[in-house]
Amino acid sequence: SQKSTKAFVSWVRSYNEHQANYIFRFKEVDLASVAKAFGLLKLPKMPELKTAKIE
């Protein structure tokens, strides 16, 4: 769904840019599980995901 994709993109960007990134490291997030939680069947194309580890 378009709304879930938009919500996922927003979540990724906010998580990646928050001020406590020394505690909550974006590189350690299981993005495949987060995408499933948002109900996505495939990941959207975004610059933040190019360097991310996705299994």
N, CA, C and O of each residue as an XYZ file, in Angstrom:
220
protein
N       0.836     -1.182      0.000
C       0.000      0.000      0.000
C       0.881      1.244      0.000
O       1.998      1.235      0.516
N       0.371      2.276     -0.570
C       1.127      3.523     -0.685
C       1.344      4.183      0.684
O       2.400      4.764      0.937
N       0.355      4.089      1.549
C       0.491      4.708      2.873
C       1.523      3.976      3.722
O       2.291      4.610      4.446
N       1.548      2.657      3.642
C       2.536      1.913      4.425
C       3.950      2.161      3.898
O       4.899      2.216      4.680
N       4.097      2.309      2.597
C       5.404      2.634      2.023
C       5.860      4.009      2.485
O       7.020      4.194      2.854
N       4.955      4.962      2.465
C       5.279      6.321      2.911
C       5.654      6.320      4.399
O       6.580      7.021      4.807
N       4.943      5.544      5.195
C       5.240      5.451      6.625
C       6.604      4.806      6.861
O       7.361      5.252      7.724
N       6.919      3.768      6.105
C       8.217      3.102      6.226
C       9.352      4.059      5.871
O      10.344      4.142      6.595
N       9.213      4.777      4.765
C      10.229      5.751      4.343
C      10.431      6.802      5.427
O      11.563      7.162      5.750
N       9.341      7.285      5.980
C       9.413      8.286      7.041
C      10.116      7.722      8.274
O      10.943      8.405      8.878
N       9.799      6.493      8.649
C      10.417      5.862      9.809
C      11.917      5.688      9.593
O      12.712      5.998     10.480
N      12.308      5.193      8.416
C      13.728      4.978      8.116
C      14.491      6.293      8.199
O      15.562      6.354      8.803
N      13.954      7.330      7.604
C      14.643      8.626      7.606
C      14.752      9.203      9.014
O      15.791      9.749      9.384
N      13.693      9.085      9.792
C      13.745      9.635     11.150
C      14.688      8.822     12.035
O      15.421      9.395     12.841
N      14.678      7.505     11.898
C      15.570      6.657     12.700
C      17.025      6.916     12.336
O      17.897      6.943     13.204
N      17.274      7.103     11.061
C      18.632      7.327     10.574
C      19.183      8.686     11.003
O      20.396      8.835     11.152
N      18.322      9.670     11.201
C      18.762     11.038     11.462
C      18.581     11.506     12.908
O      18.911     12.649     13.223
N      18.066     10.648     13.792
C      17.814     11.129     15.152
C      19.119     11.410     15.893
O      20.187     10.953     15.486
N      19.019     12.159     16.970
C      20.205     12.655     17.669
C      20.912     11.603     18.519
O      22.078     11.786     18.868
N      20.252     10.536     18.850
C      20.867      9.496     19.683
C      21.384      8.340     18.823
O      21.276      7.176     19.208
N      21.946      8.669     17.657
C      22.396      7.609     16.757
C      23.606      6.846     17.294
O      23.957      5.801     16.746
N      24.242      7.334     18.339
C      25.326      6.580     18.966
C      24.765      5.439     19.814
O      25.489      4.498     20.139
N      23.489      5.512     20.175
C      22.830      4.439     20.923
C      22.042      3.544     19.969
O      22.194      2.322     19.985
N      21.212      4.150     19.149
C      20.368      3.423     18.196
C      21.025      3.485     16.823
O      20.815      4.434     16.068
N      21.806      2.489     16.513
C      22.578      2.483     15.269
C      21.741      1.942     14.118
O      21.213      0.832     14.181
N      21.631      2.736     13.084
C      20.819      2.375     11.926
C      21.342      1.111     11.247
O      20.557      0.304     10.751
N      22.645      0.938     11.222
C      23.237     -0.221     10.549
C      22.885     -1.536     11.239
O      23.000     -2.599     10.630
N      22.462     -1.479     12.487
C      22.131     -2.697     13.232
C      20.646     -3.062     13.171
O      20.238     -4.075     13.739
N      19.848     -2.261     12.499
C      18.408     -2.499     12.408
C      18.126     -3.584     11.371
O      18.699     -3.573     10.282
N      17.257     -4.505     11.709
C      16.815     -5.543     10.773
C      15.705     -4.940      9.902
O      14.525     -5.007     10.245
N      16.105     -4.355      8.779
C      15.151     -3.628      7.938
C      14.118     -4.541      7.284
O      12.999     -4.108      7.012
N      14.475     -5.786      7.030
C      13.504     -6.717      6.459
C      12.352     -6.951      7.440
O      11.192     -6.994      7.033
N      12.663     -7.101      8.708
C      11.617     -7.285      9.721
C      10.783     -6.024      9.908
O       9.569     -6.099     10.095
N      11.434     -4.871      9.857
C      10.699     -3.610      9.972
C       9.749     -3.456      8.787
O       8.602     -3.042      8.956
N      10.224     -3.786      7.599
C       9.377     -3.696      6.405
C       8.171     -4.630      6.525
O       7.060     -4.262      6.143
N       8.386     -5.824      7.050
C       7.269     -6.757      7.263
C       6.271     -6.191      8.259
O       5.061     -6.346      8.097
N       6.789     -5.531      9.294
C       5.909     -4.931     10.300
C       5.037     -3.834      9.686
O       3.910     -3.611     10.127
N       5.559     -3.158      8.678
C       4.785     -2.142      7.971
C       3.902     -2.755      6.882
O       3.147     -2.040      6.223
N       3.990     -4.065      6.692
C       3.161     -4.746      5.703
C       3.665     -4.617      4.282
O       2.887     -4.741      3.335
N       4.956     -4.368      4.115
C       5.512     -4.204      2.772
C       5.937     -5.549      2.197
O       6.472     -6.400      2.908
N       5.697     -5.730      0.914
C       6.132     -6.939      0.227
C       7.509     -6.758     -0.389
O       8.235     -7.731     -0.597
N       7.872     -5.505     -0.684
C       9.209     -5.203     -1.192
C       9.639     -3.856     -0.632
O       8.810     -3.019     -0.274
N      10.935     -3.666     -0.565
C      11.474     -2.417     -0.030
C      11.447     -1.329     -1.100
O      11.723     -1.603     -2.268
N      11.123     -0.118     -0.718
C      11.165      0.986     -1.674
C      12.615      1.367     -1.978
O      13.520      1.093     -1.189
N      12.815      1.992     -3.111
C      14.157      2.469     -3.457
C      14.395      3.785     -2.742
O      13.670      4.759     -2.946
N      15.413      3.801     -1.908
C      15.777      5.020     -1.193
C      17.278      5.011     -0.937
O      17.879      3.950     -0.769
N      17.878      6.192     -0.908
C      19.332      6.271     -0.712
C      19.804      5.639      0.598
O      20.895      5.071      0.648
N      19.007      5.728      1.645
C      19.392      5.187      2.950
C      19.549      3.667      2.929
O      20.282      3.108      3.745
N      18.873      3.005      2.011
C      18.907      1.543      1.974
C      20.040      0.994      1.112
O      20.304     -0.208      1.138
N      20.708      1.849      0.354
C      21.789      1.379     -0.522
C      22.949      0.783      0.263
O      23.559     -0.191     -0.178
N      23.256      1.352      1.407
C      24.379      0.854      2.207
C      23.922     -0.028      3.366
O      24.749     -0.528      4.129
N      22.632     -0.218      3.499
C      22.102     -1.003      4.616
C      22.272     -2.499      4.362
O      22.251     -2.966      3.223
N      22.439     -3.225      5.449
C      22.535     -4.683      5.381
C      21.117     -5.242      5.477
O      20.455     -5.103      6.505
N      20.660     -5.874      4.401
C      19.292     -6.398      4.363
C      19.354     -7.890      4.073
O      19.915     -8.324      3.067
N      18.769     -8.658      4.974
C      18.766    -10.117      4.801
C      17.368    -10.629      4.615
O      17.168    -11.833      4.454
